[in-house]
Structures are given as C-alpha cells and as structure tokens.
Amino acid sequence: MKNLTLRHLRATQEIARHGTIVRAANALGLTPSAVTIQLKQIEEDAGIILFDRTNDGIRPTAAGLAFIDAAQMIEERLRQLDDEVDAIKGVRTGTLALGVVSTAKYFAPNMMATFRKSHPGIAVSLAIGNRAEIITKLKNHDVDIALMGRPPKDMPLHSVGFGDHPLVMVAPPDHPLAGKRDITKDEIAKEHFLVREPGSGTRISLEIFLGEIPGRLDDLGTEMSSNETIKQAVMAGLGIAFISAHTIAMELEFGKLVTLDVIGMPIRRQWFSVTRTDRTISPAMSAFQVFLRERGAQCLPFFDKLYPMLQQSD
C-alpha cells in the first residue's frame, strides 16, 4: 500500500464516523465525488473492500476497522510528535484531551483551572460522559487521560489513584431514617432507591453492597440518567440514593440532604487517572499526571470540610 496517504486515512475515519459519503465529504470540506474517488483508490491499492454499502448507510468491514484503527494511531502519534518537538525546543506548550465520568464534573473544571495556573501553555479540552461513554472515548483514542472511579478491565490500561472517593447513602432531612444511628444493611435494603444506569460505577458499588441480600438486585430501584436528577428526586421525597459524596457537598452544607448512618458506610473508593498502555506519554500528559499525584486530592470538593463530616458517620 505504497500509495496510501494521510488524506486517504482521514477519509476512512470520516466515512465510518458519519455513515455516508455525503456527510463525510461535508466534514472534510470536499465534494462527495472526491471522497468516493479516495475510497476507491484505497480499496484498489489494498485489494480489499473497506466498507459495506447497505440501505442503512456505509459500515466498515473488518479490513475497514483495521484501517480506521491505524488512522487513529497515526494521528495520535503526530499529535505526540508536536508535543515532543515543542519540548525539545523548550516550548512549554501542548494539548491534553481529558475525559471524565459525569460524577467527576463537580471537580474537573476546578482541577483544570488549577493545572492551567502552573501550565498556562497547555490547552486542555474536557469531555464529560457516563462511564460507558468515557471508556469508548478511551478505546477510540479520543481522550488522552480519563478520570473515573472504576477503570475497565478489558483494555490495556495504566491506572493511578489520586484521591479518596467516598460513597454515601442520602435522604431528605425529614426521612424516617434521618438521624438514626447504625442502620443495618437489611433495614436500608427495604427502602426505594434512585439509581444510575447499568454500568455506572456508583451503581456497581451499590450492587456489590446489596448483593448478599436475596432477590434485592432483581428490582434495584428507579433509574435516572444523571446525579442532578437523582438529587432533586431525593429532595422531593421520591426515594433515597447511594451517591458520590463529591456530588452533594453543597446540598449537605445547606441542609437539603442528609447522609444516613448505615453500617459499613461511607464506602471509600478511589478516583483514578487512566491511560492506555499502548501509547506514548506526551509531555502534556506527563505534566498532568505529576499534577494529579501532587495536588489532585486537594482539588476534590470541600476537601477540608466534607471529609470530617463524613468521618463522623464512620
């Protein structure tokens, strides 16, 4: 495939991303006929079909997926090369694509701002999504570093903890269990829970906690798509929730929610910085990892106020 160019590889990426030649051409700023020619050139040079043409659009074949993966790796390496050249020249610049699970959006902007004060030349972009979405971005090389509570186990990853992540049970202040000490697991299991979608790190922790109670996981509770919705629903009296303490600092401070004194809680997890092991660490990534190791925990919400509050319920 000696005639293969970066232009060809980018065309395969956009075709796969958009599903049609027309939309891919719009994204590339080309005409549909130009993109069709590029695709034909690649397939003739490779001697294999890269995309199946279906009524629902164009879908990559196994060979097409291999080309797309190669294109992503090459683009990533070129971005790293830019950072490395700048580092060699002594230029303290670079780019960092940061992905965080939705629970981390409560501290990620403050963390970015703190990092930028000491690294003003590094441009940081932020992608927020649920756990599955951030894992997909990590798989597709769309983010350099992901911040999450439960790193996946089906990818070649390097994970480093940077801060304590307490998970607590919350209820409205007038809930019958509010103020009760040493609530047992059997007692709390009788309550109606407001829970995140399957696969959420918080939900997985709740499932582990309640897993030994027969039949309790068969109907875990009412699913809601965001922590904000869950908090509002708890305040409205629709149920209780098992949630990250870092999402409720303000509600606790103003008395809108209370933590329940459940035996075995808070459950203490860790926040992790996650990178792929099959990629080169850029200077910008290295700088952010050092920052997380040295100052990451101090960027978590109410670091000096929330933790003593939670420790009282241990």
C-alpha positions in Angstrom: 0.0 0.0 0.0 2.7 2.4 -1.0 0.2 4.9 -2.4 -1.6 5.3 0.9 -1.7 8.9 2.3 -2.9 10.7 5.4 -5.7 12.1 3.3 -6.9 8.6 2.5 -6.8 7.5 6.1 -8.7 10.6 7.2 -11.4 9.8 4.6 -11.9 6.3 6.1 -12.3 7.8 9.5 -14.9 10.3 8.5 -16.9 7.8 6.4 -17.0 5.5 9.4 -17.9 8.3 11.8 -20.7 9.7 9.6 -22.0 6.7 7.8 -22.4 8.3 4.4 -20.2 9.7 1.7 -22.1 13.0 1.7 -21.7 13.7 5.4 -18.1 12.6 5.3 -17.4 14.9 2.4 -19.0 17.8 4.3 -16.8 17.1 7.4 -13.7 17.0 5.2 -14.6 20.1 3.2 -14.6 18.1 -0.1 -17.1 17.0 -2.7 -18.8 13.6 -2.4 -17.2 12.6 -5.7 -13.7 13.4 -4.3 -14.3 11.2 -1.2 -15.7 8.4 -3.4 -12.5 8.5 -5.5 -10.3 8.4 -2.5 -12.1 5.4 -1.1 -11.9 3.7 -4.5 -8.1 4.4 -4.6 -7.6 2.9 -1.1 -9.6 -0.3 -1.9 -7.9 -0.8 -5.2 -4.5 -0.3 -3.6 -5.3 -2.6 -0.7 -7.1 -5.2 -2.8 -10.0 -5.4 -0.4 -13.3 -3.8 0.4 -13.2 -1.5 3.4 -16.9 -0.6 3.6 -20.1 -2.5 3.0 -22.8 -0.4 1.3 -26.2 -1.1 3.0 -29.6 0.5 3.0 -28.8 2.0 6.4 -25.5 3.6 5.2 -21.9 2.6 4.9 -20.5 0.2 7.5 -16.8 -0.7 7.9 -15.7 -4.3 7.2 -13.0 -6.0 9.3 -10.4 -4.6 6.9 -12.0 -1.1 7.2 -11.8 -1.3 11.0 -8.1 -2.1 10.7 -7.6 1.0 8.5 -9.5 3.2 10.9 -7.5 1.9 13.9 -4.3 2.6 12.0 -5.5 6.1 11.1 -6.3 6.9 14.8 -2.9 5.6 15.9 -1.1 7.7 13.3 -3.0 10.9 14.2 -2.3 10.3 17.8 1.4 9.8 17.1 1.5 13.0 15.1 0.0 14.9 18.0 2.6 13.4 20.3 5.3 14.4 17.9 4.2 18.0 18.0 4.4 18.0 21.8 7.8 16.2 21.8 9.3 18.7 19.3 8.0 21.6 21.4 9.5 20.1 24.5 12.9 19.7 22.7 12.7 23.3 21.6 11.9 24.3 25.2 8.4 25.5 24.4 6.1 24.8 27.4 3.1 24.1 25.3 0.9 21.2 24.3 -2.6 19.8 24.2 -4.4 17.5 26.6 -7.7 15.8 25.9 -9.2 15.0 29.3 -12.3 12.7 29.7 -14.2 12.4 32.9 -17.2 10.5 34.1 -20.2 12.6 34.9 -19.7 12.3 38.6 -16.3 14.0 38.2 -17.8 17.1 36.5 -18.2 18.5 40.0 -14.4 18.9 40.4 -12.9 18.6 36.9 -13.3 22.4 36.0 -11.6 23.5 39.2 -8.9 20.9 38.6 -8.3 22.2 35.1 -8.1 25.8 36.3 -5.6 24.8 39.0 -3.5 22.9 36.5 -3.5 25.8 34.0 -2.1 28.2 36.6 1.1 26.3 36.6 1.0 25.2 32.9 -0.6 28.1 31.0 0.8 26.9 27.7 -1.1 23.6 27.8 -4.5 23.7 26.2 -6.9 21.3 28.0 -10.1 20.1 26.4 -12.8 18.4 28.5 -15.2 15.6 27.6 -17.9 14.5 30.1 -20.0 11.4 29.8 -21.2 8.4 31.6 -18.8 5.5 32.3 -19.5 3.7 29.1 -19.1 6.8 27.0 -15.7 7.7 28.5 -14.5 4.1 28.1 -15.4 4.3 24.5 -13.5 7.5 24.0 -10.5 5.9 25.7 -10.8 2.9 23.3 -11.0 5.2 20.3 -8.1 7.4 21.4 -10.4 10.4 21.7 -9.1 11.3 25.1 -5.5 11.2 26.4 -6.4 10.7 30.1 -9.7 9.6 31.7 -10.7 10.2 35.3 -13.1 7.6 36.8 -13.8 5.6 39.8 -13.7 2.1 38.3 -11.2 1.5 35.5 -12.3 -1.1 32.9 -10.5 -4.5 32.9 -10.9 -5.4 29.3 -8.3 -2.9 27.9 -4.5 -2.4 28.3 -4.6 0.4 30.8 -2.4 2.1 33.4 -4.4 3.3 36.4 -3.2 5.5 39.2 -5.3 6.6 42.2 -5.1 10.3 43.0 -7.8 10.9 45.7 -10.3 9.4 48.1 -13.8 8.9 46.7 -16.4 8.3 49.4 -19.8 7.0 48.5 -22.7 7.6 50.9 -26.4 7.0 51.3 -28.5 10.2 51.2 -32.1 11.1 52.1 -34.2 14.2 52.6 -33.9 15.7 56.1 -37.4 14.5 57.1 -36.9 10.9 56.2 -37.7 8.4 59.0 -34.1 7.1 59.0 -32.5 10.5 59.2 -30.7 10.8 62.5 -31.0 7.1 63.3 -27.7 5.5 64.2 -26.2 2.2 63.0 -28.8 1.5 60.3 -28.3 -2.2 59.2 -28.0 -3.4 55.6 -31.3 -5.2 55.9 -33.0 -2.0 57.1 -31.7 0.1 54.3 -32.4 -2.6 51.7 -36.2 -2.1 52.3 -36.0 1.5 51.0 -36.8 2.6 47.5 -33.6 3.5 45.7 -33.0 6.1 42.9 -30.1 4.7 40.8 -28.0 5.5 37.8 -27.9 3.4 34.6 -26.5 -0.1 34.5 -22.7 0.0 34.2 -22.4 3.2 36.3 -19.5 2.9 38.8 -21.7 4.1 41.6 -24.4 1.6 40.7 -21.9 -1.2 40.6 -20.8 -0.4 44.1 -24.4 -0.4 45.4 -25.0 -3.8 43.7 -21.9 -5.2 45.5 -23.1 -3.7 48.8 -26.6 -5.2 48.5 -25.6 -8.4 46.6 -25.8 -10.7 49.6 -29.5 -9.9 50.2 -31.5 -12.5 48.3 -33.6 -11.0 45.5 -32.7 -7.4 46.2 -30.9 -6.8 42.9 -33.9 -8.1 40.9 -35.6 -4.7 41.2 -32.9 -2.3 42.4 -34.9 0.9 42.1 -35.9 3.7 39.7 -33.2 4.5 37.1 -32.3 8.1 36.4 -29.8 9.4 33.9 -27.9 11.9 36.0 -26.8 12.7 39.5 -28.6 16.1 39.4 -31.9 14.4 38.6 -31.3 11.9 41.4 -30.5 14.7 43.9 -33.7 16.6 43.0 -35.7 13.4 43.3 -34.4 12.6 46.7 -35.1 16.1 47.9 -38.7 15.7 46.6 -39.1 12.6 48.7 -39.2 10.0 45.9 -36.6 7.7 47.5 -33.1 7.6 48.8 -29.9 7.3 46.8 -26.4 5.9 47.1 -24.2 8.6 45.6 -20.7 10.1 45.5 -20.1 12.5 48.3 -18.4 14.8 45.9 -21.7 15.5 44.1 -23.6 16.5 47.2 -21.3 18.9 49.2 -23.5 21.9 48.6 -26.7 20.1 49.4 -25.3 18.8 52.7 -24.0 22.2 53.7 -27.4 23.9 53.1 -29.4 21.1 54.8 -31.2 20.0 51.6 -29.9 16.4 52.0 -28.6 14.3 54.9 -26.3 11.3 54.9 -27.7 8.2 56.6 -25.7 6.4 59.2 -25.6 3.0 57.5 -23.3 0.4 59.0 -20.3 0.0 56.6 -20.6 3.4 55.1 -19.3 5.6 53.7 -17.8 3.2 51.2 -14.4 4.6 50.3 -13.2 4.1 46.7 -10.5 5.9 44.8 -10.5 8.3 41.9 -8.2 7.0 39.2 -6.3 8.6 36.3 -6.4 6.1 33.4 -4.3 6.0 30.3 -3.8 3.4 27.6 -0.5 1.4 28.0 -0.2 1.1 24.2 0.6 4.8 23.6 3.4 7.1 24.2 3.0 9.6 27.1 3.3 13.2 25.8 4.9 15.9 27.9 1.4 17.4 28.5 0.1 14.1 29.8 3.2 13.6 32.0 2.7 17.1 33.4 -0.9 16.4 34.3 -0.1 13.1 35.9 2.5 14.8 38.1 -0.1 17.4 39.0 -2.6 14.8 40.0 -0.1 12.9 42.1 1.0 16.1 44.0 -2.2 18.2 44.1 -5.1 16.1 42.7 -6.7 15.3 46.1 -6.7 18.9 47.1 -8.9 19.7 44.1 -11.7 17.5 45.2 -14.8 19.3 46.5 -14.8 20.5 50.1 -11.6 18.6 50.8 -11.1 20.3 54.2 -14.7 20.4 55.2 -16.6 17.4 53.8 -14.3 14.7 55.0 -14.6 15.5 58.7 -18.4 15.5 58.2 -18.3 12.0 56.7 -15.9 10.7 59.2 -18.4 11.4 62.0 -20.6 8.7 60.5 -18.0 6.0 60.3 
